[in-house]
Amino acid sequence: MIDGLFLDAGRRAAEQARGVWPGRVISDDFDRWVAQRPQATAILACRDQDGSCERLSWQQLAERVAAIAAGLRARGIGRGDVVSFQLPNGWEFVALHLACVRLGAVTNPLMPIFRQREVSFMLRHAGAKVLVVPARFRGFDHAAMAHALQPALPALREVLVVGGSTPASFEALVAAHSGDPSRHDGSALAPDDVMQLLYTSGTTGEPKGVMHTSNTLLGTTLQFIERMQLGASDIVLAPSPLAHQAGFAYGMLVALLLGSPLVTMDVWNPARALDLIETHGATYTFAATPFLADLANLPGVEQRRTAAFRLFVTSGAPIPPAVVAAAHARLRVGVVSGWGMTETGIATTTMPSGHKVLDSDGVALAGEEVRIVDAQGHEVPRGQPARRAAFSWCRSLRRLFEAPRSVRRRRRRLVRHRRHRAHGRRRLYPRLRPRQGHHHPRRREHPGGRDRGRAVPPARGPRSGHRGDCRRASR
């Protein structure tokens, strides 16, 4: 359970006054779509192994969410308890998250590529009470790994296996509680409760657990939706892992906020992705640059019916001009570049018009702050050379949890404010690049599917890494 934490009252008041935090949870939007369009498509869960796509309407998804919530409640899961799941993209992931929101539990997604060392550390650190895994995925026996880890994790009460054949399978839980009379709408989760616990990749040491509330994550996602001019008529293709912020916020949450169909892919396959775009009329996706390159360079792509596919938002690696040119000429899709972290979500983007996509990571979303500073941490006037860029996510991300000192020591990796440094010349649209040949073990993490691969030396100066800076910035 995530306890002993509270949100700084000054920050809450400032965010509410600015109107960035929405003051609601995702089940509020979900319940609206269930009531307004119960038979419309909510999700198309596509599997690479057999080429199938399972369609669920909003009503069908709501029934499965209710069954999962009832099953978890029967196992003692309630508000503040951590539910971990290491699942590929599919309806199970979406329904589990919504069930956790119903119960007030904390969603803790784990990337399917993690193995014993990472999973053991994260489950122990989070104090997870339930773990949901696939029986096998891409040749790996996740069920065997989970059961082998369980004896060493005293907080872990139960392992549920998707595709299992025992009474402890995920399917058995859903079946046992389908039509449960205790089904309810709404949520036990408050907008300022911890909603998501997502671990970073650990490139700077052990993974850090990033805590998001509904206000922090929905707030920045809604600003992204507005910037990208997305609406209810869009169809969201989700090839990025839902267990990563790229898929979680900019795939799943975007679709749930808009009431749009979500087309998920459990394995990236560019030819299959093109088929799904053509068949289902996908209009938007968010994925790393290699995904865009794979699609744009697919043989025969220019002959396919992809007129509806209008927007590809990419992050996680620099975008080669040749890839953008191929995307425009062959795929006929607009390309947007962005920068962000697990902690911030997407903080900056270029515009849907494509302006400066080759030169920049864009301008800050509403609720985000970007400052270009010198080596002493002082802001540099426009047009002057600068040695580093500081991104402040204080306004859009829950980073000001406080607790007694003993609790803070135990959870020091859950609450960490980091500033980053990069080299280059300051410009209105900042692009962060290291000096030629410069290397450092600290690397900036991205929500676009992989590390950008740019060296980021640790920030120095009297204000770096100081929580007080966040408070000053948010006033």
Secondary structure as UniProt FT lines:
FT   STRAND          6..7
FT   HELIX           9..18
FT   HELIX           26..36
FT   TURN            38..39
FT   STRAND          41..46
FT   TURN            48..50
FT   STRAND          53..57
FT   HELIX           58..74
FT   TURN            75..76
FT   TURN            79..80
FT   STRAND          82..85
FT   HELIX           91..103
FT   STRAND          106..109
FT   TURN            112..113
FT   HELIX           116..126
FT   STRAND          130..134
FT   TURN            138..139
FT   HELIX           142..149
FT   HELIX           150..152
FT   TURN            154..155
FT   STRAND          158..162
FT   TURN            167..168
FT   HELIX           170..176
FT   TURN            177..179
FT   TURN            181..182
FT   TURN            191..192
FT   STRAND          194..199
FT   TURN            203..204
FT   STRAND          209..213
FT   HELIX           214..228
FT   TURN            232..233
FT   STRAND          236..238
FT   TURN            242..243
FT   HELIX           245..247
FT   HELIX           248..253
FT   HELIX           254..258
FT   STRAND          262..265
FT   HELIX           270..280
FT   STRAND          284..288
FT   HELIX           289..296
FT   TURN            299..300
FT   HELIX           301..303
FT   TURN            307..308
FT   STRAND          311..315
FT   HELIX           321..326
FT   HELIX           327..331
FT   STRAND          334..341
FT   TURN            342..344
FT   STRAND          345..349
FT   TURN            352..353
FT   TURN            355..359
FT   STRAND          363..364
FT   TURN            366..367
FT   STRAND          369..373
FT   TURN            375..376
FT   TURN            382..383
FT   STRAND          385..386
FT   STRAND          388..392
FT   TURN            394..396
FT   STRAND          401..402
FT   HELIX           405..410
FT   TURN            411..414
FT   STRAND          423..425
FT   TURN            436..437
FT   TURN            447..448
FT   TURN            462..465
FT   HELIX           467..474
//
